[in-house]
Each structure stands twice: as C-alpha cells, then as structure tokens.
C-alpha cells in the first residue's frame, strides 16, 4: 500500500536532522520505505509518499523518529484513483543502503 505523510514542522533544525533516519530507512518497519520527499522551500511543511504494509507502521515510525519536532498526519492513498509522473527537474531517490 501507499501512504502519504504530511509533516507540519515545528522545529526545522531538529526535524530535518532526525528526518535523515526516515530517508535512510534507519529503524523502519519491514516493508516500509519512503519513495518521495517534498519539502516546502521554507522548511515549514513536508509531504512524503511511502510504500508500506500499514498506515500504523508509517505513523509510528515518523512519530517516534521526529518526536515533538513535527506533527505528522498519515493516510492511505486510494491506488485505484491515484496517478504519478516524475516531474522534470527533480532528482531521483538516493540509493538504498546496502
């Protein structure tokens, strides 16, 4: 399943520092990985797309990792109605750690 997370960033310095573990997948539940990362230019909000087994896995992982530096709202994507195309000008995802 796919899950979108909308992060309202309360402390950008802390959230982005801690958030590197989300990008790297450090401590992620099995089958959970971030696919897309869209930060606002001023760092006040971030939207991410995840592949996972459950919304609860992503909610728990993001809440535990980011703590009080962010408020995280997670929801399942309706895969029957969703669509995607990689916008030009955005880089590809970093390689997964081996």
N, C-alpha and C positions, 0 to 999 in steps of 0.2 A: 504494500500500500504506500501511498504518498501522503505526506503530512506537510502542511505549511506552518511555519512558526513566525509570528510577528513579535519582535522584541522591542519593547519600549525601554530605551536605555536611560537609566537613572544616573549612572556614573560611567561615562565613556572610557576613561583610562582603565578602570578595573574591569569593566565588561569586555573590552577588546583584548586585554591581557588574558583573562580567564577564557575567553571565547576561542583562543587558539586551540585549546583542547577539543572543542567541538569540531573545528575544521580538521584537526589531525585525527579525530575519532578516538582520542585517548579516554578509555573507560566507557566507550559506547556499548550499549546492549548489543548482543549478537544480531546481525542483520540490519543494523541501524547505521546509516551514513548520510552525511549532508551532500546534496547534489548541486545546489545553487545557493549563492550568498549575495544579497543585495543591500548594502549599507547606504543609508542616506548620506549625502555629502557632508552634512554637519555632525554625523555620528549620533543623532538623537533616536533613530529607529533603524532596525534591520529586519529584512524579511528573508527567510531561508526556505528552501524546499528539501525535504528529507525523504529517503526511502527507508522503510521500517516495517516491523511486524505489528506495531500498535501505536496509537496516539500516546498512550500512557508511557511507553518507552521513551519517546522523544520528550514529552513533558517532564518526566522525572530527570532525564539526562540534562536537559537545558536548565531546569530549575536548580538542580544540585550543583552544576558546574558554574553557572553565573551568579547564584546566590542573590543577595539583595542589590546587585548592580543593575538588574534588569527585571522587567515584568514580561513574562512570556505567555503568549496565547497561541495554543496549538489546535489545529483542526485537520480532519481527514479531507483530502481532495476527492472530489467526485470524478474519478478517472474516466467515466463514460462521457462526460461533458468537457473535460479539460483539454487543452491543446498547448503545444510549446514549439518554439522555434528559437534557435540560438541567435540572439541579436548580434549583428556585426559590431565589432569594436570591443566586445567583452572577451577576456582571456578564458582559456579552458581551465578546468579544475586542476589543482596541484595533484601530482601523482600520489596514490595511496601509499602509506608507509608499508614497507615490506616486513 
